Amino acid sequence: MCLRIDPSLGRCLLNFLSMFIESGEKEDVASSKAPVASEDVGRRPTAARAVGTPFVLYRTTAGDVVALEDRCVNRPYPLSRGRVDGDRLVDGYTGFVYGPDGTVLSVPSQEHVPVGARARAFAVIEADGFVWAWPGDAALAKLRPAPEAAWLADPGWSTFGETWTTRASALLLQDNLADITHVAVVDPGVTPPALQDTPPALQVEVSQTQVRFRREFPAAPVPAYQAELLGLPPGARYPQREEGAFLSPGLWVDRWSVDAGDGRPVPPTFVFTHAITPVDERTTRHAWRVSRNFAPDAELTPWSPHDRPGVDFERVVDARTPLLARAFEAVRHDYDD
């Protein structure tokens, strides 16, 4: 079922999440796939956490991702503090050796392994630059496929980004992404001029698993850095479109396209991707990616300030994270009740 409503995406999203939780699917919420950036998972144990469940990730010699509960079965010690030996994980305290399925393969100082000794193993899917770990029942993992983000792995798109932890609830981050009217205040250097006036109303479509939105802007200037990348004259006005989606349980996609009037079959587009993973009720992991399908050789990244044309994305990230943490401090008593 789909509903078309207008104009509040933030209110729509909160109603959507409330209906999802109140429908009796709390186990599904707790078992939602948790994203971890692929480049963060390698041949060393990587600790992560989602919806209160600690897990450790590593890659086998074949490059496959393994996800186990981050606790030794013998002592309360994190497996992420151990080491990878071939395809096995060796605990750094007890010396217990675990296979990729969590089974204890050997125990120091004794010949036989205790019957049934194993760490809990989680189902994982790796796609489009993310590893999605499923902390719920592994048998149900295939019923909830990971959201698609093909542009993140498409060589025709240029992408950069970062991952960080914010001391705020996931719901507060979702609300922040649902209402971008604050962008012109917090990030005026990267804000499209079309957002600085009263923007047109959003067209919002709701289904059981996602909220989609779009709006058409009348001709307006594009940000100076984007005009430079596109070779457009400063201050020239072009029609623009914003469209995107919230894909349950925690992926935001926001596309911003410019009709440059130059006959391109596909308009030049920025795609902002946000993967939101709750760590607990007060902490959230946020993977942020910026992709574009134009000017592939330009160094528009937080790490190349001498080549960056007029925008400081690193400052944007640095400013946003403490802002949300302070906002959460103002309402955190709501989570203590």
FENPEJO-V593958 format. One record per residue. SS is DSSP state (h for helix, s for strand, l for the rest). PHI is phi in degrees with one decimal (999 if undefined). Layout:
# FENPEJO-V593958
SS_PHI, SS_PHI
This chain:
# FENPEJO-V593958
l_999, l_-124.7, s_-120.2, s_-109.3, s_-132.1, l_-163.3, l_-124.5, l_-87.8, h_-68.8, h_-61.0, h_-64.1, h_-61.3, h_-64.5, h_-63.5, h_-63.7, h_-62.0, h_-64.5, h_-63.8, h_-62.8, h_-63.1, h_-73.1, h_-73.7, l_-76.2, l_91.2, l_-98.6, h_-62.2, h_-64.7, h_-64.4, h_-62.6, h_-69.6, l_-104.6, l_-64.9, s_-64.9, s_-107.0, s_-86.9, s_-131.9, s_-59.4, h_-57.6, h_-70.0, h_-84.5, l_-113.5, l_-144.4, l_-89.7, l_-114.3, l_-61.7, s_-120.3, s_-84.7, s_-146.5, s_-153.6, s_-147.7, l_39.6, l_82.1, s_-103.2, s_-80.9, s_-142.3, s_-118.0, s_-119.8, s_-159.2, s_-109.4, l_-76.6, l_-63.2, l_-85.5, l_92.1, l_-73.9, s_-92.7, s_-113.9, s_-129.8, s_-125.3, s_-62.0, l_-85.9, l_-160.5, l_-68.1, l_-75.0, l_-97.1, l_-137.1, l_-75.4, l_-130.3, l_-67.6, h_-65.2, h_-66.7, h_-90.2, l_-93.4, s_-143.2, s_-95.3, s_-126.8, l_66.1, l_-100.0, s_-106.9, s_-116.0, s_-106.8, l_-66.8, l_-79.1, l_-113.2, l_-92.7, l_80.5, l_-59.1, s_-110.8, s_-113.1, l_-84.2, l_-59.6, l_-91.6, l_92.0, s_-67.8, s_-74.7, s_-95.0, s_-156.6, l_-132.1, l_-60.3, l_70.6, l_-146.1, l_-77.5, l_-105.8, l_-84.3, l_-53.0, l_-60.5, l_78.6, l_-70.8, s_-165.0, l_-89.7, l_-66.6, s_-104.1, l_-113.0, s_-70.8, s_-134.6, s_-131.3, s_-112.7, s_-158.7, l_57.1, l_86.3, s_-128.6, s_-101.2, s_-104.6, s_-99.0, s_-109.7, l_-80.1, l_-93.7, l_-64.7, h_-59.7, h_-67.4, h_-97.2, h_-60.0, h_-68.7, h_-76.7, l_-126.1, l_-61.3, l_-68.3, l_-59.7, l_-92.1, l_-146.2, h_-60.2, h_-62.6, h_-69.9, l_-112.1, l_-82.0, l_-64.4, l_-78.5, l_-115.6, s_-100.7, s_-135.9, s_-140.2, s_170.6, s_-144.1, s_-132.6, s_-150.9, s_-114.0, s_-115.2, l_-81.5, l_-159.0, l_-73.2, h_-62.2, h_-63.8, h_-67.8, h_-66.3, h_-62.5, h_-63.4, h_-61.9, h_-76.4, h_-77.2, l_-129.9, h_-94.1, h_-65.0, h_-75.3, h_-59.7, h_-64.0, h_-86.6, h_-81.4, l_-126.4, l_-61.5, l_-70.1, l_-111.6, l_-73.0, l_-60.6, h_-53.5, h_-61.6, h_-86.5, l_-80.3, l_-97.4, l_-67.4, l_-76.7, l_-65.8, l_-65.0, l_-78.7, s_-97.9, s_-118.6, s_-123.8, s_-117.4, l_-125.7, l_-68.7, l_-122.0, s_-156.8, s_-123.1, s_-111.2, s_-145.2, s_-161.9, s_-160.1, s_-105.6, s_-101.6, s_-65.7, s_-52.7, s_-152.9, s_-63.3, l_-104.3, l_-55.1, h_-57.2, h_-66.1, h_-72.4, h_-60.6, h_-64.7, h_-64.0, h_-88.7, l_71.2, l_-97.0, l_-67.1, l_-58.6, l_82.5, l_-66.5, s_-108.3, s_-141.1, s_-63.1, s_-137.5, s_-135.9, s_-115.3, s_-150.3, s_-174.8, s_-160.5, s_-102.8, s_-105.9, l_-57.6, l_-98.3, l_-163.8, s_-116.7, s_-107.8, s_-131.0, s_-127.9, s_-106.2, s_-129.0, s_-115.0, s_-122.5, l_-88.1, l_-78.3, l_67.3, l_-110.3, l_79.6, l_-65.8, l_-63.9, l_-123.5, l_-66.4, s_-61.0, s_-138.0, s_-96.9, s_-122.8, s_-103.9, s_-114.2, s_-127.9, s_-105.4, s_-108.4, s_-124.5, s_-65.2, s_-91.5, s_-155.1, l_-67.9, l_-122.8, s_-139.5, s_-138.2, s_-93.4, s_-130.9, s_-100.9, s_-121.4, s_-132.6, s_-119.3, s_-122.5, s_-147.7, l_-107.4, l_-144.6, l_44.5, l_-63.8, l_-92.2, l_-74.6, l_-92.8, l_-94.4, l_-136.5, l_-68.1, l_-104.9, l_-131.1, l_-62.4, l_-74.4, l_-104.5, l_-76.7, l_-80.6, l_75.3, l_-144.2, l_-114.6, h_-67.1, h_-63.2, h_-65.2, h_-58.9, h_-64.8, h_-62.1, h_-78.4, h_-70.8, h_-64.4, h_-66.5, h_-61.2, h_-68.6, h_-63.5, h_-67.6, h_-61.9, h_-68.3, h_-58.0, h_-70.8, h_-124.3, h_-65.6, h_-63.0, h_-64.9, h_-90.7, l_-93.0, l_-73.5
